[in-house]
Structures are given as structure tokens and as C-alpha cells.
Amino acid sequence: MTNPTSTVTAQNFVLTGSRDPLDIAKLNLVLDHLSTEPGAYIALLSAADRGANVNINHSGVHSFDPGMNTISWDPTMALATLHPDLTVAGVSSPALTFLHEVAHLLDPNLAANAAIPDAAWETQAEVYAATVED
């Protein structure tokens, strides 16, 4: 059930990239789905309150650029996480991938965390985002 106090929609973000109505509808579906979980709902509201840009693309790019305050997101791409032997450990949906990038936006120590290597997750910034998305 979506939080009844307000709804987070694409209109809460500054949209760049694709303006295709189908892509915006996919973003709205993702936001509605994520809003059913209270922690994700609060994270989405925080990202919107911080004036986050969402760059909708079709190039498989999922990232957060802190200098531009921009989440790049491909609504058609899920991401596979791999074990060290390159077997698939799991798959993240476009919704979970969007939330992961929101977590980077909300990381209060993003620059420091990005500079700390992590054997399993590449950097501590990835550990932080993976922890928040769970």
C-alpha cells in the first residue's frame, strides 16, 4: 500500500534524457512500487526534496553523478551481480537499481566511501548503497 500522505512521481524529479511517455510511465510504476516499502518511500521523498535529476536512458547506464545531482537510469535494464567466479549471484530489477542509485545520492559520506576499496563490492559506497536498498 502506497503511503497515503503523498505520492512520489516522476513530477517530483527533474527529468532529463528520454521524454518518451512510456519511459515516464515506467518510472512512475517503479516509484509507486518502491513507495509501498516505508524506508524506500522516505528515501524517494528525500531524493526528490534534494532536487535530484533523473536521466532516463537506453544505454544500460545506472549511476549517480554527485556533481550534477543526477541519477542515470535505464528503465529496460536489470543488473546481474556476479560471484568472483563470474557465476550469477542475483539480479536487480530496474526498480531496485533505481533505489540503489537513490542510496548513493543519500550517502552522507559518498566521496569518502567511494575511495575505500572493498573486495566484494568494489568500494564502501557500493556496500552502503546495497545495505540501504535491502
N, C-alpha and C positions, 0 to 999 in steps of 0.2 A: 504494500500500500504506500503510495507516494505521500510524503509529508504534506499535510493539508495547509500549512501556514503560507507556503508559496511554492511555485513550481519553477524549477531551473530549466530554461530552454535555450536554444541557440541565440535567442534575442538578448540573453544576459551576457553574451560574449561579443567581442569584436571579431567578425568573421573576415578572413582573407582566403585567397585561393578559390576553390570551386564555389560557384554560386548556384550550382545545379539544385533545383528543388528536391530531387531525390537524395542528394548528399545531405542537405539540411534536414530532411525528414529522418535520415539515418542518425544524424547527430541528436535530434530530438528524442528518438527512440532510445538511444544509449543513455541520454541524460535522464529520461523517465525511468528506465530500468535501474540505473545506479542510484537514483533518488529513493528507491524502496529500502535501501540499507542506510540507517541513520548516520553512520560515520562517513559514508560516501556522500550523502546528501550535504553534510556540513562542509566537507572538502570542496564540493562543487560550488556551494554558496561562497566559500572563502575565495576560490579562484575567480568567480565572477566579480566579487567585491574588489579584488585586486586588479580589475580591468584586463583580465587575460585575453589575449588574442588566440583564436583558433584558426590555424591554416589548414583547410581541408585539401588534401592532395590525393593523387592516384599514382604515386611513385613508390609506395611501400615505406614511406618515411614516417616514423613515430619518434618524436623527440621534443625536448623542451629547450628553448633558447632563452636564458635568463636576461641577456642584453636587450632582447626585443620583447620579453614577456610573452613569448609565443609558443603555444603547443602546436606542433605539426602532427597531423593525424590523417591516416588513410582509412576511410570507413569500410573498405573492402578487404583489408589485410588483417589476418590473425598472425600471431607470432609464436613460433615454436621455441621452447627453451631446451637446451641440449645438455646432456651429461658430458663429462670430459672425453668419453669415448665416442662422442658425437651421436649417440642414440637419443631419441626424443624423450625428454623428461616431462614435458607438459606443453599445453597450447593455451595461449592467452587470446581471448576473443577481442574484437575491436573495442568492446565496452571496457574490458579490463585493461587493455592497452591505454585507452584514454585516461582512465583513473590513475594508471601508473605515471603518466606524464603530468597529471594534476599533482600527484605526490611530489614530483621534482619541483614544481612551481612552489609548493608549500614548504619545502625543506628549508628550515631556517639556517642551515649550515651547508647549503648546496656546494659552494665553491670549495670549502674545506673537505667535505665528504667526497667530492669528485677527485680530489688529489690523493686520497688514501686508497691504495690498491687493496683488492680483495680477491683471493684465489678463486672463490666460487662464483662471485658476482661481478667481477671486473673492478668495481670501485665501491666504496661505502655509500655513495649516492644511490647506486642501484640496490644495495641492501636496504637503505632507508625506504626507497620507493616500493620495493617488494613487500616490506613489512607493513607499510601504510595500506597498500592495495588489498592485503589479506584482511 
